[in-house]
C-alpha cells in the first residue's frame, strides 16, 4: 500500500472518506472514545483488511458502527431492552451485543464466528457525518496495531498504521479516550466490558443489576487477557518507580505524568492511552502505575491497565 492520506475534517474530507469506504478501503476516523479503523462491515475483503492491518487475532470480533439506531434492526433481533438503552445512551460510548437476524448481510468475519454482533452509534459529529455519507454499517475496532495502546489522536494512528491503511480523517483529540462499555443482550443483560458509560448508569436505566461475565470465552471485542499493551512492561498499584521505570500517577503525587492531579476519573480516562503512549519510549524498562479507585470509570481504567500488564503471549 502507498502513503496514507490525511483528510481534513470538512465536507471534502467527509465525501472522500465515504468514497474510500464504498470502494472497500480502510480509513481511520475519530469517535468520542478512540480513533476507529473503519471498513465496510458487509465486505469480507474490507473486514479481512482490518484484521491484516491491525495484525488482529481472528477470534476477537469487531464492533459495527451505525449512523443511527434505526439501522440496527436490519442486522439484529431488536428488543425492548435494547431500545431502552439506545434511547438513554445512543449516540454514545455504549455497545450492545445482540443476536444476528436472518439475512443480515454482514461479513462473517465481523462476528468471528459468533451468532451475535456488537453494535454502536458513535457520538462524535465527524464520525456520524462519515457514516451518514457512507450510508451503511462500518466495522471499526481501534485504529492501532492489535494489542497496543489505543489511539486518541491522528498522530497515534499514524505512528502505528501509516502506510497500512488508506486514509485518516482528522477530528482532533478524542474526548472520552476510553473504549465503549459493552453490554450483552442475547440473554440476561450482562456487562461484557466496562468502558465509557459506567455500569451503575446502565443499571439505573434498566432498574436491575447487570450480570457480570465470568467466562473465559471471547464473546465480545476487547476481552483478550493481554491487550492495550505498550512495549514496556506495566506494573500496577505502584507508589513509586523502581530503577529504570517511569511512574504514571493519579491524584496529588510526585510522578513522571499524572492521569489526574485532582483525582478526577473522567480526566484520567481521557488521559490514559495518551499518557501511556508518551511514557512508552526507548530505554524505559517499565511503566509503574499508581493505584486507581475501582469505582465508576475507574473500573474500566483498571480493566485496561490489567490487560496492559498481563503476560504477553
N, C-alpha and C positions, 0 to 999 in steps of 0.2 A: 504494500500500500504506500501511496505517496504521502505528502505533507498533510497534516490535519488542519482543516480550515478553521479559522477563528471568526465566528459570526457575531455581528453586533446584535444587541437585544432590541432591535427595532423592527418595523414592519418588513423591511427587506430581509433581515435575518430570519424572521419567523417563516416567511414564504420559502426561503432557501432550506431551512431545517425541515419543513414539511415535505418539500420536494425530495430531499435525500431519503427521508423515511419511506416515501412512496416508491422509491427505487430499490428498497430493501437494504439501504445502507445504514450506518450507525452514527448517531450523534450523542454527545453529552449535553444534557440540559439541566438547569437548576430546578430544584424543588425547594420547599421550605425546610426540608430535612438535610439532604446532601445532594450533590450532583448525581444524576442518574445516567446510565449508559443505555440509550433508548434504541430499540429496533421494533419493526412491525411484529406484533405478537402473533399474527396469523401466518407468518412466513417462516418455514423451517430453516431456510438459509440465513435469514436475518438473525434468528434466535441462536442458531449454531455459531454465527459470527460473534455474538455476545459472549458465549462460552469461550470461544477461541481467544478473543481479545483480552478477556479477564483471566484466562487460564483457570476457569471456574469448574469445580467438580460437578459432574453431570447429575449427581443425586441431590444437588442443592437447588430447589426450584426458584423461579423468578416471580416478582410482583408485577402484575399488569396494571398500568396506569390508564385512567379513563378521563375524558374531559368533563363528564357529569355522571351522576348516579343512575340516570335513566338507562344508560348504555349497559349497565351491569346485568340487566335482565336478559340481554342477548347471549350471555355466556354462562350464567349460573342459575340454580334454583334459588330464587329470591325469597326471603322470609320476612315476617313482621319484625322479628328481632333485628335483622339486617337493616330494614327501613328505619327503625328507631335509632340505631347507631349512626346510620348515614345522615339522618336528619340532624343529629346532635354534633357530629364531628367531621362531616364531609362538606366542603373540601378541607383537608387537614391531614395530620400525621397519624392516621389510623388505617390499618389494612385489615380487611375482612376475608377470611378463608371460607369458601362455600362450595357445595357440590357442583360439578360441571353439569350443564344441561345437554341433552342430546342435540347434535348439530351445532355445537358452539363455534366451531371454525378456528379455534386457537391451535397453534402448533403444539404437538405432544411434548416437544422439548421444553415448553414453558413450565409444565407441571412436573417435569422429571419423573413421569410415570405414575403420578398420583391421580386420584379421581376427583380432586378438589383443585381450586385455583385461588390465588391470593389477589385481591383487587383493592385499588385505592384511587381516590380522586385527590390529586395534589392541590395545595392552596396557592402555590407560587403563581402570580399572574402570567409570567412568561411561559412557564410550563403549560398552563392551561391554554394560552394562546396558541402554542405549537400544537397541542393535542387537538384543539378545535380545527385548526387549519389542516391537520392531517386527517381528521375525521374518523379515527379508528383506535383500537387498543394498542398500547405500546408496552412491551416488556422493558423494564428499566431497573436493573439492580444498580448498586452504587458504582460510579464510574472510576474504578480503581482496579489494579490487579487483584485477583482473588486472595482474600485473607489479609490484605494490607489495610492501612488506615483509610477510612472513608474520606472522600474529598468534599470540602466545603467552599472551595474557590476554584476558578479556572486554572490557576497555577498548579493546584494539587492535581487536577485532571491531566494537565499536560505533562507533569512530572512522571506520571505513571503510564499514560496511554498515547502520548504524542507519536504519530506515525502508525498507530494500531487501529485508529478509528477515523471516520471521515470528517467530522466537524465537532466543534464545541460552540454553543451559543452562550454568550456572556450575560448572566443575570446578576452579577455581583456576588457577594458573600451570602451563604445560606443562613437564615435566621435561627432555625431551631438547632441545626448542627448535630442532630441525633436522629437515627432512623425511626421509622414509624413503629408504633405499637401494633402487634399482630394478634388478632382475636379469631379463634376458630369457631365457626358456626355450623359445622357439619353435624354436630350433636349438641350437647350441653355447652353453652358459651365458655370457652377456655382461653386463658392467656397463654399464647404460644411464644411471644417475645415481648418483653417490656420495651417501651420506647417513648416517643414524643407526647403521647397522651397518657398521663398517669392512670393506673388501673382503678384507683378509687373514683375517678371521674366517670369512667365507663360503668363501674358498678352502681354509681348513683343514678345513672340513666336507666340501667336495667332493673334497678330495685332488688338486686340479688348479687351475691359474690360470684366472681369468675372462678371457674375451676383452674387449677394450675397444672401445666403439662409436666408430668414426671417421667415420661418415657424417654428412651434413647433413640427412637426412630426419628428420622428427618421428616417432619410433617409440614414445615413452612420455611421460608427463607430465613437465613441468619441464625440457624441453630447448630452450625458446626462448633465443636468444642474449642478449636483453635481458629480464631477469626479476628478481624480488625487489628492485626498484629503489626507493629513496627519491626524494623530489622533488629533493633536492640532488644534484649530480654526485658521483661517488665516485672517488677516486684511490687506487690500491693501492701497496703496498710503500713507504710514506712513513715517513721517520724524524722528520719534523717537519711541522707545519701551515704552509701558505702563508697570506698575508694573507686574511682572510675565511673561512678554513677552520676546522673543528674536527678534533681528532685522536682517532681510535679506536685505543687502544693494545693491545699484547699483551706480557706479561712486565713486568719492572720498568722503568718509564719514566715520564717526565712526559707527561701526556695529559689530554684532557677526560673521557674514560671509558675504562675498561680491560676488555677481554674476559676477561682473567685475569691478575692481577698475578703469579701464580706460574707462568704458562706452562702451565696445565692445559687441554688441548684439549677435554676434556669440559665443563669450566666455560665455555670460550669458545663452544662450540657452543650451550649453553643460553642464553648471553647475547647471541648475535649479533643476532637480529632485535629483541630488546628494546632493545638499545643503539642500533641504527640508528634505531628509532622515536624514541628520546629525543633523539638528535642532529639528526634531520631536522626543523628548526624554522625559522620565518620569519626571514629576514635572514642565513641561513647560505649562503655561496657554494658550499661543498662539504664533503665528509667525506673526510678523509685517513685511510687505514687502514695501520697498521703491518704489516710482513711477518709472515705466519703460516706455521709449518713445514708443508710439503706431505707430511705423513705421517699415518697413522691418520685420525682425524676431521678433521684439517687439510685433507685432500684435499677433503672435502665443503664445509668452510667456505670454502676458496679457490674452489671451483666457484661457490658462491652469490655470493661477492664479485666474481668476474669477470663474472658475469651482471648484477649490480647496476651494475657500472662500464661495461658495454657501451654503445655508441652507441644512443640511443633511436630507434625507428622513427618 
